C-alpha cells in the first residue's frame, strides 16, 4: 500500500492511497466462489451455477462492496502509518478501478493541531474571598417575601416598586417591528425587565392614563432589527397596584417547606443554600478566569469541521437558540479551542480523571431527586450522560492543577456575595 499526504493549507490534508490490485481481486474472487456454491438461479441446480455466470450477474456489485470495505480498512491503516488524527469524517473520493488495476482513492480531512512546547500559563487571576453576611441573608429573605407578595390596586400615581397593568404599542420611524405590542401586561416598576428608560417613564402615571414613551434600544440588543434605534411606545394604563409583603413568621416559613422549625429553620435553610451557591460561583469564577487566560496566552488554530459540529450542538440546546450566527460562531470557536488546550494540559501533565470526583458530582445531582440511588444508577448505566459529568470533572481538575502547580499567579480580593453573583451574570451575558 502506497500513501502520500499533501498539506493543502492550514489544518487540511489530502491523502492519496493506492492499494495493490490483488488485495481487491482476491477478495472479490473468494466471494464469488462462495456465492457459486449457494446462489439460486433459474436453469441451474443449487450449488452448480458456473462461476462465470455468477461473476457476470453479481461481479460489479460484489466488487463495489469489497472496494468500500477495503477503503474503510486501509484508511485507518494509512492514518496510523502517517501518524494523522483526523477531525471529523474524511471525505473519500475513489477512482474507478477495474480488475487487475490498482485501487486508488483520495481522503480529504482536517487534522487536530499539534501544539509546540508546553502550554503557556503565565498569567494572573483574582480569587474572590467571600463570606455570606447576615445582611445578605436578610436580603435573600426579603427576595423570598417578594416572591410571595400580593398586589392591591390603589387610587394614586404609580411609584417605584408598584405594579402597573398596561397596553403598549411601539414603532420605529412610524413602522411596527417584531414584538412591538402587548395587552394588559403587568409590569413591576424597577424590575428592569424592560429596556432602559421604559419603566422609569411610567413612574407617576395613574389608572386610565395614556402616555407616549421615547426609548432608544441598546446597541447590543439581541434583535438586530431594533438594536440602537429610537422608538416611540404608546401606553395605556389599566391599573396601578402596590406590593403587599407577607410577615416573616412561622406561616411564611411553612410556605417554604420548613414546617417544624419556623423562621429560625428557614434562615438556616437559606444560609445553607447560599453557601452551596457560593461554592459553585467561586468554582465557576476561577474556571472562567483560568480558561480565558489560557485562550489569551495560547493562540491555537482549530479545524473548521469541529467548529461547525459545535454550532450544530449549540443550536440544539434551548439556552442558545436565541443567539445570532456570529454569536454562535464565536462561542463554538471558543469551546473548541478550549477543548484542544484542556486536552493538551491533560496530556502534558498526565492528569488522570478522578473517579471519586465523578462519583461526588453524580451524587450532588442525584441529591435533589426523591430517589437519589436510582438517579446514580441511571447515570452510571448511561455512558453518554456519564461522559458529560466526567468531562466537567476533568475540567475542574485541570483548573486545580494549573492553580496549584502551574505558572499562573493568584491574587485574592475581598468580594461580597452580591458582587460575585453580578460578575457571574455579566460574564454569561
C-alpha positions in Angstrom: 0.0 0.0 0.0 1.4 3.4 -1.0 0.4 6.6 0.8 1.1 10.2 0.1 0.0 13.2 2.1 -0.4 16.8 0.8 -0.8 19.8 3.1 -3.4 21.9 1.2 -3.3 24.8 3.7 -4.0 25.3 7.4 -5.1 22.1 9.0 -6.5 20.4 5.8 -4.7 17.4 4.5 -5.2 15.5 1.2 -4.1 11.9 1.4 -3.8 9.6 -1.6 -3.9 5.9 -1.0 -3.0 3.2 -3.6 -4.0 -0.4 -2.8 -2.5 -3.3 -4.8 -4.9 -4.8 -7.3 -4.6 -8.3 -5.8 -5.9 -7.2 -2.4 -9.3 -6.4 -4.0 -9.3 -9.0 -6.8 -8.5 -11.9 -4.4 -11.4 -10.9 -2.1 -13.8 -10.5 -5.0 -12.8 -13.9 -6.4 -13.3 -15.5 -3.0 -16.7 -14.1 -2.5 -17.9 -15.0 -6.0 -16.6 -18.6 -5.5 -18.5 -18.8 -2.3 -21.7 -17.5 -3.9 -21.5 -20.0 -6.7 -22.0 -22.8 -4.2 -25.1 -21.3 -2.6 -26.8 -18.9 -5.1 -30.0 -20.0 -6.8 -30.6 -19.1 -10.4 -33.2 -20.3 -12.8 -31.9 -23.1 -15.1 -29.2 -24.3 -12.7 -29.2 -26.7 -9.8 -28.3 -25.3 -6.4 -24.6 -25.2 -6.0 -24.0 -25.9 -9.7 -24.1 -22.3 -11.1 -20.9 -21.8 -13.1 -18.5 -19.2 -11.7 -18.6 -17.2 -15.0 -22.4 -16.8 -14.7 -22.2 -15.7 -11.1 -19.4 -13.2 -12.0 -21.4 -11.8 -14.9 -24.5 -11.3 -12.7 -23.0 -10.3 -9.4 -19.4 -9.3 -10.1 -20.0 -5.5 -10.3 -22.0 -5.4 -7.1 -19.5 -7.6 -5.2 -16.6 -5.5 -6.4 -18.2 -2.3 -5.2 -18.8 -3.9 -1.8 -15.3 -5.2 -1.5 -13.9 -1.8 -2.6 -15.9 0.0 0.1 -14.7 -2.5 2.7 -11.0 -2.2 1.6 -11.2 1.6 1.5 -12.6 1.7 5.1 -9.9 -0.7 6.5 -6.9 0.8 4.6 -8.0 4.3 5.5 -7.3 3.5 9.2 -4.1 1.8 8.2 -2.9 4.8 6.2 -3.8 7.3 9.0 -1.9 5.2 11.5 1.1 4.9 9.2 1.2 8.6 8.6 0.5 9.4 12.3 -2.5 11.6 11.4 -5.5 12.4 13.6 -8.5 13.5 11.5 -11.0 15.9 13.0 -14.4 14.6 11.8 -15.1 12.2 9.0 -12.7 12.3 6.0 -14.3 13.0 2.6 -13.5 10.0 0.3 -13.2 10.2 -3.5 -12.5 6.8 -5.0 -11.2 6.4 -8.6 -12.8 3.8 -10.8 -10.9 0.5 -10.6 -11.2 -2.5 -12.9 -9.9 -6.0 -12.2 -6.2 -6.0 -12.3 -5.9 -2.3 -11.6 -4.6 -0.5 -8.5 -7.4 0.8 -6.2 -6.7 4.5 -5.6 -8.7 6.9 -3.6 -8.2 10.4 -2.1 -9.2 11.3 1.5 -9.6 14.9 2.4 -9.8 16.0 6.0 -8.7 18.4 8.7 -6.3 17.3 11.5 -6.1 18.3 15.1 -3.5 20.9 15.7 -0.1 19.9 17.1 0.9 22.4 19.8 4.6 23.1 20.0 6.0 23.2 23.5 4.3 23.5 26.9 1.1 25.4 27.4 1.7 29.0 28.4 0.0 29.5 31.8 1.9 32.6 32.9 -0.9 35.0 33.7 -2.7 36.4 36.8 -6.2 35.5 38.1 -8.1 37.0 41.0 -9.5 34.7 43.7 -12.7 36.3 45.3 -12.7 36.0 49.1 -16.4 35.9 50.0 -18.3 35.5 53.3 -22.0 35.3 53.4 -23.1 38.0 55.8 -26.2 38.4 57.9 -27.2 41.4 55.8 -27.1 39.3 52.6 -29.1 36.6 54.3 -31.7 39.2 55.3 -31.7 40.5 51.7 -32.3 36.9 50.4 -35.2 36.5 52.8 -36.6 39.8 51.5 -36.4 38.4 48.0 -38.4 35.4 49.2 -41.0 37.8 50.7 -41.3 39.4 47.3 -41.9 36.0 45.6 -44.9 35.6 47.9 -46.1 39.2 47.5 -49.7 40.1 46.6 -50.9 43.2 44.8 -53.6 45.6 45.9 -55.0 48.1 43.5 -54.6 51.7 44.6 -56.1 55.1 43.5 -52.9 57.1 43.3 -50.0 57.7 40.9 -47.5 54.8 40.4 -44.4 54.7 42.4 -41.2 52.7 42.1 -41.9 49.0 43.1 -45.6 49.4 42.2 -47.1 47.3 39.5 -48.9 48.8 36.5 -51.1 47.0 34.0 -50.6 48.4 30.6 -51.3 48.1 26.9 -48.3 49.1 24.7 -47.6 49.5 21.0 -44.1 50.5 19.7 -43.0 51.9 16.4 -39.7 52.9 14.8 -39.9 55.7 12.3 -43.6 55.1 12.3 -43.3 51.4 11.4 -44.1 48.4 13.6 -41.5 45.8 14.5 -41.4 42.3 15.8 -42.8 42.0 19.4 -43.9 45.7 19.4 -47.4 45.1 21.0 -48.7 43.9 24.3 -52.1 44.0 26.1 -52.9 44.1 29.8 -49.3 43.3 30.7 -48.4 43.5 34.4 -45.1 45.4 34.9 -43.3 45.9 38.2 -41.6 49.3 38.1 -37.9 49.0 39.0 -37.7 45.3 38.0 -35.6 46.2 34.9 -37.5 43.7 32.9 -38.0 46.2 30.0 -35.4 48.1 28.0 -33.7 51.0 29.8 -35.9 54.1 30.2 -39.2 52.3 29.8 -40.1 51.7 33.4 -38.7 55.0 34.6 -41.1 56.9 32.4 -44.1 55.1 33.9 -43.4 56.3 37.4 -46.1 58.9 38.2 -48.8 57.5 35.8 -52.3 56.7 37.1 -55.1 54.3 36.1 -56.7 55.4 32.8 -53.7 57.5 31.7 -52.3 57.4 28.2 -48.7 58.3 27.5 -46.0 58.2 24.8 -42.6 56.9 25.8 -39.5 57.8 23.7 -36.9 55.0 24.0 -33.6 54.1 22.4 -32.8 50.4 22.2 -29.3 49.5 23.4 -26.7 48.9 20.7 -26.2 45.4 22.0 -29.9 44.5 22.0 -30.3 40.8 20.9 -32.6 41.8 17.9 -30.6 43.4 15.1 -33.9 44.8 13.8 -34.2 47.3 16.6 -30.7 47.5 18.2 -29.5 51.1 18.6 -32.7 52.6 17.1 -35.1 55.2 18.5 -38.7 54.1 19.2 -41.9 55.5 20.4 -44.3 53.5 22.6 -47.9 54.5 23.1 -49.1 53.4 26.5 -52.5 52.9 28.1 -52.6 52.3 31.9 -55.3 50.0 33.1 -54.4 50.0 36.8 -51.9 50.7 39.5 -51.2 48.3 42.4 -48.9 48.3 45.4 -47.0 45.4 46.7 -48.2 43.7 50.0 -45.5 41.7 51.6 -46.2 38.7 53.9 -45.0 38.8 57.5 -41.8 36.9 58.3 -43.4 34.4 60.7 -43.9 30.7 61.1 -46.7 30.6 58.4 -44.2 32.2 56.0 -41.6 29.5 56.8 -44.2 26.8 56.4 -44.8 28.0 52.8 -41.2 27.1 52.0 -41.4 23.6 53.5 -40.0 24.4 56.9 -42.9 23.2 58.9 -41.4 22.4 62.3 -38.5 24.9 62.8 -40.2 28.2 62.0 -38.2 31.2 60.8 -35.1 30.0 62.5 -35.2 26.9 60.4 -35.9 28.9 57.3 -33.0 31.1 57.9 -30.7 28.1 58.3 -32.0 26.7 55.0 -31.4 30.0 53.2 -27.9 30.2 54.7 -27.1 26.6 53.6 -28.4 27.2 50.1 -26.4 30.5 49.8 -23.2 28.7 50.9 -23.8 26.0 48.4 -24.4 28.5 45.7 -21.3 30.4 46.8 -19.2 27.3 46.4 -20.4 26.9 42.8 -20.0 30.6 42.0 -16.4 30.6 43.2 -15.6 27.4 41.2 -17.2 28.9 38.1 -15.4 32.2 38.5 -12.0 30.7 38.8 -12.6 28.3 35.9 -13.7 31.2 33.7 -10.6 33.3 34.5 -8.3 30.3 34.0 -9.8 29.3 30.7 -9.9 33.0 29.5 -6.2 33.2 30.4 -5.3 30.1 28.5 -7.1 31.3 25.4 -5.4 34.7 25.6 -1.9 33.3 26.1 -2.1 30.3 23.7 -3.1 31.0 20.1 -4.3 27.8 18.5 -5.8 27.0 15.1 -8.7 24.6 15.2 -10.4 22.5 12.5 -13.4 24.3 10.8 -15.3 21.0 10.9 -15.2 20.8 14.7 -16.5 24.4 14.9 -19.4 23.6 12.6 -20.2 20.5 14.6 -20.2 22.6 17.8 -22.5 25.1 16.2 -25.0 22.3 15.5 -24.7 21.2 19.1 -25.3 24.7 20.4 -28.4 25.2 18.1 -29.9 22.1 19.6 -29.7 23.5 23.1 -32.6 25.8 24.2 -30.3 28.2 26.0 -28.6 29.2 22.8 -31.4 29.2 20.3 -31.9 33.0 20.5 -28.3 33.7 19.6 -27.4 35.1 16.1 -25.0 33.4 13.8 -21.9 35.5 14.8 -22.5 34.9 18.5 -22.9 31.1 17.9 -19.7 31.1 15.8 -17.7 32.9 18.4 -19.0 30.7 21.2 -18.4 27.5 19.2 -14.9 28.5 18.3 -14.1 29.4 21.9 -15.4 26.0 23.1 -13.4 24.0 20.5 -10.2 25.9 21.2 -10.6 25.4 25.0 -11.2 21.7 24.3 -7.9 21.5 22.5 -6.0 23.4 25.2 -7.5 21.4 28.0 -6.6 18.1 26.3 -3.1 19.4 25.9 -2.8 20.3 29.6 -4.1 16.8 30.5 -1.7 15.1 28.1 1.4 17.2 29.0 0.9 16.7 32.8 -0.6 13.2 32.7 -3.7 14.2 34.6 -6.0 11.2 35.3 -9.7 11.7 35.8 -10.6 11.3 39.5 -13.4 8.6 39.9 -14.2 9.9 43.4 -14.8 13.4 41.9 -17.1 11.9 39.3 -19.0 10.0 42.0 -19.3 13.1 44.1 -20.6 15.1 41.1 -23.2 12.5 40.3 -24.3 12.3 44.0 -24.7 16.0 44.1 -27.0 16.0 41.1 -28.9 13.0 42.5 -29.4 14.6 45.9 -32.1 16.9 44.5 -34.3 14.0 43.5 -36.7 11.9 45.6 -34.8 8.6 45.0 -31.1 9.5 44.7 -29.8 6.0 44.4 -31.9 5.4 41.3 -30.5 8.5 39.7 -27.0 7.5 40.5 -27.6 4.0 38.9 -29.1 5.7 35.9 -26.0 7.9 35.3 -23.6 5.0 35.7 -25.7 3.0 33.3 -25.8 5.8 30.7 -22.3 6.3 29.2 -23.3 9.4 27.2 -24.6 11.2 30.3 -21.7 10.0 32.5 -19.2 11.2 29.9 -20.6 14.7 30.3 -20.0 14.5 34.1 -16.5 13.1 33.6 -15.7 15.9 31.2 -16.8 18.6 33.7 -14.8 16.9 36.5 -11.7 16.8 34.3 -12.1 20.5 33.6 -12.2 21.2 37.3 -9.0 19.0 37.8 -7.2 21.0 35.1 -8.1 24.3 36.8 -7.0 22.9 40.2 -3.7 21.6 38.7 -2.9 25.0 37.0 -3.7 26.9 40.2 -1.6 24.6 42.4 1.2 23.7 40.0 1.1 26.0 37.0 2.8 29.3 36.3 -0.2 31.5 36.9 -0.4 33.9 39.8 -3.4 34.1 42.1 -4.3 37.4 43.8 -7.0 37.4 46.5 -9.7 40.1 46.6 -12.4 40.7 49.2 -15.7 40.5 47.4 -19.3 40.4 48.5 -21.8 37.7 47.7 -23.9 40.0 45.6 -20.8 41.3 43.7 -19.9 37.8 42.8 -23.4 37.0 41.6 -23.4 40.1 39.4 -20.0 39.3 38.0 -21.2 35.8 37.1 -24.3 37.2 35.4 -22.3 39.7 33.3 -19.8 37.0 32.3 -22.6 34.9 30.9 -24.1 37.9 29.0 
